[in-house]
Each structure stands twice: as structure tokens, then as C-alpha cells.
Amino acid sequence: MHFLRKLTEHPILDEAAKNHQDVHRHFYRYSRGDFIGPALKISKTKAKFTLKGSHEYEDLILEVITKGISNPSENFEIKGSLISGVNIGDIINRLGFNWNLKESTGKTKNFKAEIIDTINKESLLQSIEAFRENSYLLLSFNLNPTCKVTTKKKIPQPSKKKVEDDDVNKRIQFCTGYISNTEKNLNNIIETALYDFKSEIPKNWKTFTIFNNYKISEIEIPKNITNSKLLRIMAIRRGKLFRSLDLDGEIIEKQYQIVV
């Protein structure tokens, strides 16, 4: 499950740093203040849906497109990278991959694997879910014009712009996916990306753009921890999640009190 779907269903997370790392880790970098979160644009033609997302939507796009693959036993090539802040070699091995995970040599430690591999639908879906807790899976594949994903291989720097100055069209070039226009695929898109807005979505539409922004009002610092990096990682953020849906020019907004 994508972290924003989980957060809209459960905005108050109990012991988020311990029990909900798949959501909590997306908030490590935030101090107090207003911040631009991930954005996603969905458009359609008679033949296909196009999903364009910023960083932190690439796993959702990859999941949606992979679920739309009609032949579960078909093998196809994937290319990209896997980036994590912790050693995830055991997860890679458990999933049966021979990806060469390398540790960085810089002050900020991270682990990265360059990927060229062959995989099938079910194995890829298992991988997407397995790596959500502590990694970014930046993959591309191309089965045909209505079933492909293109993702950049490097994580962008966090935006320093104010919410009102957001250049969303630039940000959503990070990951693009195409999937055939069917009722099943549409339902999957709505359930995965727009679950909390599904009652507002009409039958006839051209484009959606979903914005997610945060206002962090309080940071709860854990006791008995002196390491500054660990303090930032373990700290709990309290505030609001603002979700705005631009539906063919009409804006629908929702707010959530969050503890993450």
C-alpha cells in the first residue's frame, strides 16, 4: 500500500517510528513549517491512461502499471536502481535476486544497486511491497505502448520552494507510466491513488492532478538519544496533510490531522 493511502486511512499512527516505518521515513527531512509533498497527474485517451508523478509516487505508478499486465507468467526486462539508507541485502536475497548492493563511501551512508534483470508480474509486485519500508525502487520497463514505466535513476533534491510557487509540471516528470484504458485499470488507479476522493469523481473526466502538502506544527523528540541523525529519524511529527484534487480545473480539498 502506498504511504499516502495508508496515511489517509490512519492519519494518527501509534509509535510511527517503530511500527510504521513505511510511512514515517517519508517525513525524516521535515522540520517545523510548510512543505511541498508529492504530486501525481492522471490523464486519459481512448486507448490508455497516463500517470505522471513526482518522486515518492514512483512506487504507486509502478504498482498500477504492473497490476495491469495481462499475462502473469510473462517475463520482461527491468532496468533502474534500488536506493536505501540501510543494508537491505537480506531482502534482495529473500526475493531471489542477484543484485549487487554497494555501500556509499560518503559521510551520509546509503546502499545502492544498479538493476538490469528479468522478472514477472507477481515477483515485481512482491518486490514493490517489500522495499516500501526502507527503500526507493526506481525502475523502468516497456512491454508495449500501453504498458510501460519510465523512472529516473537518481532521487531529486527536496523542493525548497513555497507551496504557492510549486512548479508541479516539472516535478511530475520523475516517473511516467502508461496503461490501457479499461474499467479494471481505472478502478485500480482510483483505489490506489484517489481512494479518499472516489465519491467525488464523475464518469466523464479528462485529467486529475493530486497535490499533497504538509504543515508540521510540532516535533516530538525521543528521550535518551544523543545521536543527532538518529534523533531526526526517530522524531515524531505532528501537523496536517493537505490533499487537493484538481479535476479538470475544479479543486476539491481534504485535510487530515497527522501524527507520523
N, C-alpha and C positions, 0 to 999 in steps of 0.2 A: 504494500500500500504506500502511495506517495505521501511524503511527510505532511503536506498541506491538507490532504484528505483526512489524515489521522487527526491533525490539529483542529480542524473544523468540527469533527465529531467529538473530540475530547480536548477542549481548549485548556482545561486545568489538569496538568499532568503531575501525578504524585511521584516525587523523587525522580524528576526528569533525567538528571544526570546519571542515575543508576539504572532506572527501569525503562527509559525511553530514549536511548542514545540515537536512534534513527531520526528522531525529531530534534532532540536537544543540540546535536552537533551543528545544525544549521544556524544556530544562534550564538556560537562561540565568539564571533567577531564583534558583536554588538555591545556597545556601552549604553548609557542613557541618551535618549534623543529620538529623532525621527529618521527612518531608514527606508530606502527603496528595496523591496524584495523582488522575487522572480515574477516574470510575466510570460504569458502564453497567448498566441493568436491562432485561431482556427478559422479556416475559410473552406469553401466547397465549390466544386463544379459538378456537372452531371456524372463525371467519371470518378472523381476522387475527393478526399478530404486532404487538406494541407495543414500541418501543425508546425508552427514556428515558435521556438521557445528560447528564453534566456537560460543561462546556467542555473541549475537546480530544477529545471524542468526536463533535462535530457533523459532522465530515467523514466519519467512518465511517458514521453514521446516514444522511447524505445519499447516500453511495455505495450502501449497501444498498438504500435505497428506490428510487433511480434505476435500479439494475440490475433491479429488479422490474417496471419499466414494460414492458408487453407490446408496445406499438407503438413501434418505434424512430424512426419518421418523424413521430410526433405532436408538434406544437408546443404548449408550455404556458408560462404566465406564472410567472416567479420574482420574488421581492422579497427585499430584505435589504441586506447591506453586505459590503464587502471591506476588510479592515484589514491593513496591512503595516508593517513597520519600515523598508522600503526602497522606492525608486521602482520600481514594477512595471508602469509604463505600457507597456513593450515587450511584456510577456507579454499584457496586455489586448489590445493591437493585433494581436499574432500570432494570438490566438484569434478575432479578428474582432468584438470588442465595442466599443461606443461609450460605455463607462462613463467618467464624469468623475472622474478621480482627483485628489483635493485633498490638499495638504500641510498638516499642522497648523502652528499658529503658536506653540505652547508650547515649553518648554525641551526636552522629550522629543519628538523628531521622529517622526511616523508619517504614513502615507498612507492615505486612506480614500475609498472610492467608495460612494455610495448607488445601489442597483440596483433598477430596475424594467425587466424585459426579457422577451423571448420566446425560448425555447430548445428544443432537442430532447434526447433521451436521450444520444446519443453526444457531443454538444457539451458537455453538462453533465459527463459522466464525464471528458472530457478536461480540463475546467476544474478539477475537484476535484483531479486528479493534478498539474496544472501549478502550482497555487497552494500545494501542500503544503510546498514547500521554504522559503517565506518569508512566508506569509500565512495569515489566517483568513477563510474563506469562510462567512459566516453567512446562509444562505438559507432561505426558506420557499416551498413550493408546494403546491397542492391539486388533484390530478386527480380524486379521488373518495375516499370514506371509507376505502378500503383501499389508498390510495396518496397519502400526503401527508406533509409535513415542516413543522414549526413551530420556528423558531430565534430566540432573542433577538438583537437587533441590536448589543448592547454586550457587550464582554468583561468578565466579573466580576473583582473583585479576588481575588488568590490567598488561599486559606484560611490563616488564622493559627492555626487550632485544632490541637490534638494529634490524632494518629491515632485514639486511643480516644474522642475527643469529636466525631468526624465526624458531621455531620448529612447523611447521604447522600441522604435523601429530598428535602431542599431543593436540594441541588446538581444532582440529575439532572433538575430542571425546566428546564434551559437549552435542551435540544433534544429534541423528541419526533417520532418517525416511526411511520407505520402502513403495513403491507404485508400482502397477502393470505397466508393460511396455506396454503402449498403446500410440497411436499418440496423443490422447487428453491430457494425462498426460504429455507427452513430451512437447507439446506446452505450457502447463501451467507452467512447470518448466522454459522454456526459457523466456516466457513473464514476469514471476515473478522475476527470479534471474539473467537472462542474456540478458535483453531486449536490451541493447546498443551493444551487441555482436552478435545478432541473424543473421545478414547478413554474418558473418564470420564462422558460424557453419556448417560443412559439414553433409551430411546424415549419413556417416559412422564414428563413433567415439566410443571410449571406456571409457574415463574419461575426466572430466573437473575439474580444480581447479581454483577458482576465489579468488584473493587476493585484499584487499583494504587497502591502506596505505595513511597516511596523512602527509603533511608538513604544519604546522601552522607558518606563517610568521609575522602575525600582530594580536594583540588583542585590540579590541576597548572597552574601559572601560566606562560603563554608568556613567553619571553625577548624582549628588545629591543622591548617595547611599553610605552609610558608612559601612554597614554590610559586612564583608569580604566574608562570604558564599554567600550572595545574589549577590555580585559583580562578583564572579566566575560564578554563574548561569546565570546572565543576560549579561555577556560579549559576544561580537560577535567575532568570529574567522574568519580570512581571510587567505587563503592559497591555497593548491592544494590537490585534491584527485587523487591518482594513482590507477587505476584498471588494474590488469594483469590477463589474462586468459591463463592458461596452458592447452592446448588442445592436449592431447596425446604427450606431450613433445615440442610442438610448442608454443611459447609465443607471445601473442597479447596484446598490451598495449594501454590504453587510459588515457588521463589526463583531469582534469576539474579544472578550477579556481573556488573556492568555497567561499561563504560568508555564514556562518552558526551561 
